Amino acid sequence: MRTVPKWINKIHEAEKTEYSCVQSLCYSPDGTQMIVAASERVMVYDPQDGSLIRLLRGHKDTVYCVAYAKDGRKFASGGADKIVIIWTSKLEGVLKYSHNEPLQCLAYNPITHQLTSCAVSDIAFWSNEVKAVQKHRVNGSRRITCCSWSLDGQLLAVGLSNGFVSIRDKNCEERLKISREGCPVWSVLWTESALLVGDWSETLSFYNASGQQVMKDRPIGLMPVCLNRLGELILVCGVKGWIITTLEGVPVLKNSQQWVWSIEHCDNTNTIALGCLDGTLWCYQIVFNKVHGLYHEKYAYRENLTDVIIHHLTSGTKVKIKCHDKVQKIAIYKHRLAVQLPERIVIYEQSDTDGMLYRVKEKIPQKAECSLLVATSSALLLCQDAKLLMIGGKNLASWNVPASIRYVKVTTVQNKEALLLGLANGEIWKVDLDEASMEVLVTIESAIRCFDLSSSKSMIAIVDESCCCHVYMIATQQLLFTAENASSVSWHATYEDLLCFSGGGMLSIKLVPFPESSQPVIGSVVGFQKGHVFCLQANAMQSINVPLSHAMHQYIQNHMFNEAYNIGCLGVPNSDWESLGFAALEELSLSVAKKAFQRIENVLFLELVDVLEEMLNQGDNASKALSVAEVYAYRGKFIDAARLYRSNGQSHRALTMYTDLRLFHKAQEYMDSEDVSDLIKKRAEWAQHINEPRVAAEMFLAAGDIKSAANIMAQNDMLVETGRNLDKGASDNLYVVAQALISIGHLESATELYQKLGDQHAMVKMAVKMENWEQAFLQAFQLVKQNPEYKEEVYIPYAQQMARDNHFIEAHKAYHMGGQTESAARVLGVLIQNAIAEERFNDAAYLHWLLASQSLEISQTVDDIDQQQNWIESYNENEKYATIYFTFHIVHQSIHEVFSVCQPETLFNAAKIVCSDFFFSIVLSLVENNVHPPKGISLFSVYLCLAKQGRLLGANKLARQMLDKIQNLKVPFKIQENVEVLTLLSRAGLNDSNEVTPLCYRFCNYCGHNLYHSFLTFEILPLVAFTIEDDITVEEALQLIESDVSSLEARPNDQENSQILRIENLSNLKDVFSNKSFEDDKNGKVVCNREDLKILQPLSVIVINRPKPLETLFFRNVMPDLHIQYCPHCYKLFYVDDLESQLISKALCSFCRSELIDGNGTEPLKSIISSSSFSLE
């Protein structure tokens, strides 16, 4: 690095010959203005030429400091007049405020752009947002000398003349102090890593934000008064001149001068401005010398004067080596790196062969001036003018050459390491380092500028001072070619005949036997690897991808396919590989073609190569000709291919080729008589492809392919009209048309044709295939009613669709209607399990009832008595489960829901029913293995319901018994407290009320008679079940019961003129049921004979005529005034009042969910006693 004076100015006092001291200066962020403080003036200069733009007046005394804001909108000045003036970038004063003492320094916060102004003993903050100036007093006996903001704008460092540095936050509160042991601090500067402190002990100190010293003090040889940044370097000025150091304080450039008060760097123009005590204003241009070295793809260069960067140009990996001193020279060779420092040479070696890790191998204390530093595998060489000195090796040696050394290259010749020297007299010398011998290799007329050897070291390319490139054959000294306008040259690292040279803004790539190709480039070429050229552009090394297509095509044009392939391996686009493959194919160089197509993964031509290899294995000339014809066909040279096919007796191949290309007019030229039909079919297929269906159909018909013609007509709505026009007698044709319509999805049209044919079975299939399920199945169901034998084909698909749509009840019904009872039962079984698991016991009851109904329907269809009995048992079992779950649903709701709509009596009766039925099912399961108690029934809920409702109804003893049973169960935590309270309250009562005692209507207490309940309120109905003798039919029994009407006679009363009804046999009727109760029926049912039936009153008899094979049920209503009805679907009994309320609210049976409306939709379905006349429903 060096500095070149750009311009210089002398600042005079106003109207005087004396010079004004330059107190301070700064650049605008965009580099267009330089603000200078001298005397009582603020001057604005143009940094480009040093011309004065404007002189700003506003201060009344010497201006000590100026500072520009980072946003470039404003700058400030302050001086001995105790005034701070804010100026805009348009050089207009906008604000002024004052201190109590002269100003010492100014600084803008880099983040908030807040201005900090420091007087002798106070600090002020000003910003646009806060109009009032905030001032803070600095305690101490010495004055403020300098200040600097941290890069994040959080900390302010203030230097004091008593040797302290005060670190303050944004509110100016002091956080810590740094002591420099009494040495006045005149300059401070924040960097990314440390706070730099310059005191008058001629040292730089380094501290972190916590006040701890992070590096040792660096002596700089001058008393600093100003510190500033130069990229990754530090500018220091003061007494005795100015210097440039690294961030660690290592001096890299010194300049002795008079007292320099201020120094500033401009990033945009890369210049340094100095303000001196004698009024001199200097502007220097900074010039960085490039210090670098290159070996193959490893490029080493200097950064920030003290660091070495090793850049792998191919992978982009970079490694930094910190040398902590000025780097003067760099040399890199193989695994060695040599760095020359002012006092020593450091040799690094690569510790890993594949990575980029370098470690110090050796340090050579050598202070030597040299123009070139060269590294070999075992030594270092220093070049100075015409002398070459070898150090660091086993033997020290030196050589003198007849002219100045201009270029040095380390290479290997005949497996021995050698040094090539390019001299100013045009000679290239070879130095054998092992034998210390020298010889002239090549001589040209002009001075050597640079040179390079080919990969095999057989050729050398030389660029002379006249920018001419010469290529010689080393062994024969033969000049191969000469190129003008070349400033640098480089052979390819691996390919012998390939080199590149640059000059005049152009880069040329040349194959030695052929002309070069050029492209624009900026910089000088220094390396050539694979498809990359390494160019040095100004101070940066660039890796440029260069196309090798031109070189590859030069080989292709000369049929040098193997050489072209080798060039392509260095890096070419896919199009070049394709060109090589095509060219090699046409010349039947199949090995190269195959490798080329493998590169671009062209499967089509790889298959062609395989075919051609098989053809060429036959070894005759015809095979070669046909192979060339195949290549022409694949390349699109169809005329040439057809000509070769015909000349070799393969006309059919030409016909196939033109047919595949749809060039039918050309195909006719190669057609034989037997090929006419096939050609017509091909043309028909093409017509179909280009959407001309009518033409295609006609061609297929002409070729005799009726089926293909029909398919085309069907696909284009041409076949529907054809089918409609056909007569019903042409059934075969109608079936063909219908099948074609089905194949293209025209199911409605096909159904229309089947209807025309009267094929009911086919119509059912079409209805099922239709995607519109509602419309299709409606039509299908109508057909099934007329043709029951097709029900399985309709109901099973419908069931599967309903199951997919989660309509499981409909799916169950469809499976049942389709005859797949097992599938129907399986669907209901899964639904029942889910309902129980989700505590939907009402749904579980309904599903069990559906399962019972299914069992009953199946029992009516089977003829085998044992199977029929099994289905009846299944009906009874599922009907029993349905009853239990239906009743338990009410109990469960009363326990787990906040409010219950049922009366206490209803809940009490329901709980008793569940309890009795549940324990009965448990006992039954112990007796019969195939009977299982109902799942999901919670005894805790049943007991708790009985306890709660029993206490309300006066059944205290029962309530206590239930609570005692609960104690043996696990009580849910959330209702445990309620159970405990209920237990305490139940102790108040001792006995049960008579009102809650079950009433038997057979006039005894322990008769074993079944109790029958209303399935809304669960009250006990006044019914006594009876049966008839085996020799009495149901019809006869009904007639006997009706015959009793005549016994109710009206006889005149002698005392009054009124008529009365007398029931003379009432006492006998009572005796009949009481006498029969324990004699004839072990199950508690009364068995009546004909005489007994005659005595019964018709209005007191209920007959439920259930479908076969179920028995007909007979009941006697003990209290005929209480009207009782039953559901004609599930045969459950109800009080009429209860059923009417259910009819009004839901019009459905609460148990089986069947409609309670008759066929006219106006009246409830009648039971046996729903009218005054006796009848059987």
Secondary structure, DSSP 8 states (H G I E B T S, - for coil): -EEEEEEEEE-B-TTSSSB--EEEEEE-TTSS-EEEEETTEEEEE-TTT--EEEEE---SS-EEEEEE-TTSSEEEEEETTSEEEEEETTS-EEEEEE-SS-EEEEEE-TTT--EEEEESSEEEEE-SS--S-EEEE--SSS-EEEEEE-TTSS-EEEEETTSEEEEE-TT--EEEEEE-TT--EEEEEE-SS-EEEEETTTEEEEE-TTS-EEEEEEE-SSEEEEEEEETTEEEEEEETEEEEEETT--EEEEEE-S-EEEEEEETTTTEEEEEETTSEEEEEEEE----EEEETTEEEEEETTTEEEEEETTT--EEEEE-SS---EEEEETTEEEEE-SS-EEEEEESSSSS--EEEEEEE------SEEEE-SS-EEEEETTEEEEESSSS-EEEE-SS-EEEEEEEEETTEEEEEEEETTSEEEEEETTTTEEEEEEE-SS-EEEEEE-TTSSEEEEEETTS-EEEEETTTTEEEEEESS-SEEEE-SS-TTEEEEEETTEEEEEETTS--EEEE--SEEEEEETTEEEEEETTEEEEEE---HHHHHHHHHTT-HHHHHHHHTT---HHHHHHHHHHHHHTT-HHHHHHHHHHHT-HHHHHHHHHHHHHHTT-SHHHHHHHHHHHHHHHT-HHHHHHHHHHTT-HHHHHHHHHHTT-HHHHGGG--GGGHHHHHHHHHHHHHHTT-HHHHHHHHHHHT-HHHHHHHHHHTT-HHHHHHHS-TT-HHHHHHHHHHHHHTT-HHHHHHHHHHHT-HHHHHHHHHH-S-HHHHHHHHHHHHHH-GGGHHHHHHHHHHHHHHTT-HHHHHHHHHHTT-HHHHHHHHHHHHHHHHHTT-HHHHHHHHHHHHHHHHHHHTT---HHHHHHHHHHHHHHHHHHHHHHHHHHHHHHHHSS---S-HHHHHHHHHHHHHHHHHHHHHHHH-TT----TT--HHHHHHHHHHHHHHHTBHHHHHHHHHHHTTS---GGGHHHHHHHHHHHTT--SB-GGGS---TTS-SSS-----B-TTT--B--EEEEEE-TTS-HHHHHHHHHGGGGGS-EEE-SSSS-EEE--TTHHHHHHHHHHHTTTS-TTS-EEE-HHHHHHS-GGGEEEE---TTS--EEEEESSTTS-EEE-TTT--EEEHHHHHHHHHHTSB-TTT--B-B-TTSSSB---TTSSSS----
